[in-house]
Amino acid sequence: MNPTGGSVDEFIAAVPSAVRQRDALTLLEMMRDISGREPQMWGTIVGFGSCHYEYPTGGSGDMPLIAFSPRAASMSVYLMDTSDHVAELAQVGPHTVGKSCLYLKNLDKNNLDVLRTIITDSFNRVVSEETSYGTIRVDA
C-alpha cells in the first residue's frame, strides 16, 4: 500500500454519514496532533506518516504509522496490534476489534482520552520499531 494522493478534506466532506464525518474530523485532528504529521490518502484510508515492514516469512510492504477510515458500518482505526491494548480497550466504550483494527460506531459514546492513549501507544510502538511481527523502518 502506498499513498495515493487526493484531498483528505474532500474525502471527509464526501462521507455520507454525518456521524462518520464528524468522527473523521475528530480523528483527523487527534492523529495529526499525536503524529506531528500531515494526513495523506492511502486509497480510502487517511494515514499519517509511513513505514516499511518486513515479516520473517518474507512478506513486506508500506503502511501509514497510524490511520483511520470512515467505513459505512463503523469508523476503522488502524493500530499496530489491538492485543497490545486490552486494559485500555476495556475502558474505551462501545467497540469491536480485529487483529489491527479498532471499530467504533460513534465517538460520542467513547472515551476520547482513552482512545488517544491507545492511538499514541500504537504510534510510539511503530516509531520505536517495537514489534514482534518483523522489521519496521520508519520513513523520514
Residue pairs with C-beta under 8 A, 6 or more apart in sequence:
1 42
1 43
1 45
1 61
1 62
1 63
2 42
2 62
3 40
3 41
3 42
3 47
3 50
4 41
4 42
4 43
5 40
5 41
6 41
7 41
8 28
8 39
8 40
8 41
8 46
11 41
11 44
11 46
12 21
12 24
12 25
12 28
12 46
12 70
13 21
15 21
15 24
15 70
17 70
17 72
19 105
19 106
20 70
20 71
20 72
20 75
21 70
22 107
23 70
23 75
23 104
23 106
23 107
24 46
24 68
24 70
24 75
26 107
26 112
27 46
27 68
27 75
27 77
27 107
28 39
28 46
28 68
30 112
30 115
30 116
30 119
31 39
31 46
31 48
31 66
31 67
31 68
31 119
32 38
32 39
32 48
34 48
34 66
34 116
34 119
34 120
34 123
35 48
35 49
35 65
35 66
35 123
37 48
37 49
37 65
38 48
39 46
39 47
39 48
40 46
40 47
40 48
40 50
40 64
41 47
42 63
42 64
42 67
44 69
45 64
45 67
45 68
45 69
45 76
45 78
46 67
46 68
46 69
47 63
47 64
47 65
47 66
47 67
47 78
48 64
48 65
48 66
48 67
49 64
49 65
49 66
49 138
49 139
50 62
50 63
50 64
50 65
50 138
50 139
51 62
51 63
51 64
51 65
51 126
51 136
51 137
51 138
51 139
52 60
52 61
52 62
52 136
52 137
52 139
53 60
53 61
53 62
53 63
53 133
53 134
53 135
53 136
53 137
54 60
54 134
54 135
55 133
55 134
56 134
62 139
63 78
64 78
65 123
65 126
65 127
65 138
66 78
66 79
66 119
66 122
66 123
66 126
67 77
67 78
68 75
68 76
68 77
68 78
69 75
69 76
69 78
70 76
73 103
73 105
74 96
74 103
74 104
74 105
75 103
75 104
75 105
75 107
76 101
76 102
76 103
77 101
77 102
77 103
77 104
77 115
77 119
78 100
78 101
79 85
79 100
79 101
79 102
79 118
79 119
79 122
80 100
80 122
80 125
80 126
80 131
80 133
81 99
81 100
81 122
81 131
81 133
82 89
82 97
82 98
82 99
82 100
82 101
82 102
83 99
84 121
84 122
84 125
85 118
85 121
85 122
88 114
88 117
88 118
88 121
89 95
89 97
89 102
89 118
91 111
91 114
92 102
92 110
92 111
92 114
92 115
92 118
93 104
93 109
93 110
93 111
93 114
94 104
94 105
94 106
94 109
94 110
95 102
95 103
95 104
95 110
96 103
97 103
102 118
104 110
104 115
107 115
125 131
126 136
126 138
127 138
129 135
129 136
129 137
129 138
